[in-house]
Amino acid sequence: MLRALCISIFLICMPAVAKQKDDGSQIQADNFYPRVKIETSMGDITVELDRSRAPIAVNNFLRYVDKRSYEDTIFHRIVANFVVQGGGYDVDFNEKPSFPDIINESGNGLKNEMYTIAMARQKDPHSSNRQFFFNMNDNVSLDPGRDWGYTVFGYVVEGTDALDAISLVETDYDTTWGWADVPVEPVIIKRVTVLPPV
């Protein structure tokens, strides 16, 4: 009886151990502007993410980075003066596994301007999961208006020359997949890493 009482008191007094989150919010949790380096087959791109305006998109992106899930994926859709899109397929066009879709944050005040990074999605405005794109122009048509827009969650701070070169690669219609704007030679995302806080 006494032993059971002591165990009960111990359990009541023992501080609860909170389970650490694994949704990306734990990565540099106090940093509103984490930076990542995207190493590609055509050069490196450094992106500053904006967690203050797009916390859901940033945490989601960081979760994929933390799981090394963007390694050896490709930019599968490239349209000069428009977008460079990737992060969803490997070099053999096998679709990579995704976490659940996230809520659209396109009304956060960030615009789809040149050299920003944004979440790709399907027609459903809340269907973003792992694919992202770089805006290669001021794409006003992708901003919210009467309809939902595309969530911008950061911008390029280094490596615009590499991104410019990627945006100009030769593309063609891929008859196997029925997709337009597919690079003739794969542009590979070799690695994405979170950089130390600035």
ABEGO torsion letter per residue (X at the ends): XAAAAAAAAAAAABBBBBBBBAAGAABGAABABBBBBBBBAAEBBBBBBBAAABAAAAAAAAAAAAAGAABGBBBABBBBGBBBBBGABBAAGBBBBBBBBBBBAAAAGBBBBBGBBBBBBBABAAABAABBBBBABBBAAABBBABBBBBBAEBBABGAAAAAAAAABBBBBBAAAGBBGBBABBBBBABBBBBBBX
